[in-house]
Amino acid sequence: MAVSKTELFEEVLQQRASLFKTLAHPARLQILQFLAETKTCISGDISDCLPLSRTTVNQHLKELKDSGLIQGHIEGVKTNYCLDYNKVDELKKILSEFLNEIEIPENFCCK
């Protein structure tokens, strides 16, 4: 049986990569930013606030929901989308830990 190349790496690196991959699209970042700025759950069509089609926005919402960064609760015919602040806080910690593991030499000079 073939082994996925990602399986060759530690579980923690796989989890980080998956989460970072979710952030690797400007539409997803804009959705997160929009939800953070509104400070409330959004009911209705988020695509009205983005330069993308409803179908494309829904695909990005699914990726964000699958990663746990947002929650979607169905109420009638609409879905309310909210940031999952616990997961966002966890993401901040993961990113901070990851960047802190990268030591920059004292005499670092970029040419």
N, C-alpha and C positions, 0 to 999 in steps of 0.2 A: 504494500500500500504506500502511496506517495505521501510524503510529509510536507505540509505547508512550510514555507521558509520562515514565517513568523513564529511557528512552533519551536524553532531552534533557539529562541530568545526567552529570557526569564519572563514569568507570568506578569510581573509588575511592569516590565517594559512593553509587553503586549497590551496591557490595559491602558497605559499612558498613551501609546501610539493610537489606539482606538479612539480615545477621548480627544487627542490632539487632531486626529483626522476629521472628527466632527466639526472642529473649529476652522478647518482649512478651506472654507468657502465664504466669500464676502456676504452672500445672502444669509447664511446662517448667523454670521456675526451681526448683521443688521437686524435680524429677527430677535436675537438675544438683547441687543441694544434697545430695540423698540420696546420689548417687554419690560426691560429694566427701567426705562424712562417713564413708562406709563404707570408703573408701580401698582398695577392691578391686573386681574385676569382679563383677557381680551375675548370677547364673544363676537363672533361675526367673521368677516373676511379680512384677514391680515394682508392679503394680496393687494388691497386697496392702498396700502401704505408702502408697497414695494414696486419696483419697476419690472415685475415678473408676472407671468401668468398664474392663475389660481392653481393649476396643476403642478407647476414647478414649485410654488411656495409650499404646497401640500407635501411634496417630496422632501423638501428641506425640513419642514415641521416634523415629519416622520423620523428623519435622522436625528434631530434634536431630542425628540421624545424617546427614541430607542437608546440614546446615550444617557438619558435620565436628566438632562439639563432643563427640560421643560416638562410640564404635565399637561395633559389634555383631558378634560372632563366633558363628557357628552351630556348636554341638557336639551332635551327635545330634539330639534333638527340641527342645533348648533353645537359647536365644541368650544369650550372655554380653554384658552391656553394661558398658562402661568409659568413663570420661572420656578424651578425647584431650588430655592435658596440654599438648602442643605447641600445639594449637589454642586451648586455654583461655588459655595464656600470650600467644598472638598476639592474642586478644580483649582481654586486659588492656591490651596495648600500643596497639591500635587505639582503644579507649575513652579511654585516657589522652591519646593524641595529639589525638583529636577534642575532648575537653574543654579541653585546653591551647590549642587554636586559638581558643577563645571567650574573648575578653578582657573582663574586668569592669572598668568605669571606676572610678577611685579614689574618686570622689564618689558612687558608686552608693548609692542609697537606695530601698528598696522601700516603696511606700505602700499 
